[in-house]
Every structure is written in C-alpha cells, then in structure tokens.
Amino acid sequence: MSTCEHALDTLRKTSRTFFIPISRLPVGLQDAVTSGYLCLRAIDEVEDHPGLDNHTKALLLHAISHILQTTFVASDFTTLFAPYQQELPEVTLRIGDWALLAPPSIAPRVWEATATMADRMAQWAEHDWMIQSATDLDRYTFGVAGSVGLLLSDLWTWYNGTPSNRSHAVGFGRGLQAVNILRNHAEDTARGVEFFPHGWRAEDMHAYAYRNLALADAYTRALPAGPVLDFCAIPLALAYATLECLAQGDGKLSRSDVLQIVNQFTPGSV
C-alpha cells in the first residue's frame, strides 16, 4: 500500500466527518488537505491522550514542533516516539509520513501550521488548559481550530486561486471546535479538563458555537461552486445537526445520521 493509500485508509479510520469530503477532492488538493488533516489529528491525539501526563504531552508537542521547523525525515519522528510506541495511535506515530505527503510547493505551509499549533497545545498543557473567560476560550479555539480555517484558505488559494474571507475562516474553525467541545464535554471533564469558561453553561457554549457558525455560513456562501465548496458544506451541515441533537438531549449523531447528511452533498449539488 502506498503512502497515499495508507493516508486515506488512516483518514477513513479516524474521521467520519472529513473522510468523504477529503476523498472527493481533486488530485493534488486532496494530498495537501489529507496531509494537513492527518498532521493536525496526530498532534490532537497527543493533546487529548488520557494516559499521558501534561508534562509529557508538552514535551512531545514541543518536540514535534521543533522537528517540523528543521530539514527533517520521517525517521526523526520514529526516534522521538520510540518510548511511546504502545501508548500513541498510528496516526500520531506516522506524522512524518503525513507531513511529507503534502505537495512540495505547499508542504512548508502545512508544516508551519502544524508546528505552530503543536507549540500552542503544549503551552495549554503546561497550564492545565485553564480557560476561565471568553477571551481564554477565543485564544484556545483560535489556536487549535481558527488557524486551521486559515490553513484551508491558503490551500484553496494555492490550488486554483479560490478566494475566501480569512476572518470568516477563523469563525468556521472556531464554530466547529465549539461543537466538538459541547459534544465531548462529559469525556473532557471526566479526564479533568474543562473547556467551558468559568460560569458558563451548555447554553452559553451553544450560543458561542452559533455565533461562529454564522461566520462559517458567510464563508461558504462566498465560495464558488466546485470542490472547495463541496468540502466545506459537509462539516458545516454536520456541525449544525450535532448542535440540534445535543439541544434535544441526545448523544452524538449516529453513523446513519452522518451518512444521511453526507449523502445530501454530492459534488456539484451544493
């Protein structure tokens, strides 16, 4: 199995939200987005790992960032992860392969985004994710998601010059992250992490999510018809459906719900 095929197989196993829209992207753009997604998922697995203490998480995340800022080869990460082969998932252990999957003309942007986010995650781990105010929440959601929106905007421009509103791109990322925070709230608090600002209830986080998803709506409405719009429409639709599901007191969307929503968006139908 080639690295490209293995990357898509890993993507299929790690994300029911993004596998289908990424798999529909044209050649070239698909490699770039797959590389970016898997690199960011790799560091996210370190940040959220239930078996690693915060000190270890910070050390690993800083080290990943430092390697990505050098002239690296995939085996540099193998050496870093050697003591954690049993703890870390494959998507993290193979971050070197994912990083090198990006087309050379855009790869440094993917590496920069991943390195910067890894450092930010490390800083939050060092401070026990102390989110006490709306400002703290904005900093966190920008660092781990709003910046992803900016990366995607850069990928669209790189691929075919597709323009997008970068402020709205930040809102897109923040909105999706706020939905994730709501969806995973019970699991996060069980491992001792609270992403709700002090005094916030679920209703407040719902309002935060909707404010940012309004920017995501504006972001997608301005995109021309084509693969970029098709890509963005699916996670946005799933985010809204998840918020509605949570507001009704249900758990996460079922697999059948996800597939029903995804099937509404065939290429060119948005």
Secondary structure, 3 states (H helix, E strand, C coil): CCHHHHHHHHHHHHCCCCHHHHHCCCCCHHHHHHHHHHHHHHHHHHHCCCCCCHHHHHHHHHHHHHHHCCCCCCHHHHHHHHHHCCCCCHHHHCHHHHHCCCCCCCHHHHHHHHHHHHHHHHHHHHCCCCCCCHHHHHHHHHHHHHHHHHHHHHHHHHHHCCCCCHHHHHHHHHHHHHHHHHHCHHHHHHCCCCCCCCCCCHHHHHHHHHHHHHHHHHHHHCCCCCHHHHHHHHHHHHHHHHHHHHHCCCCCCCHHHHHHHHCCCCCCCC
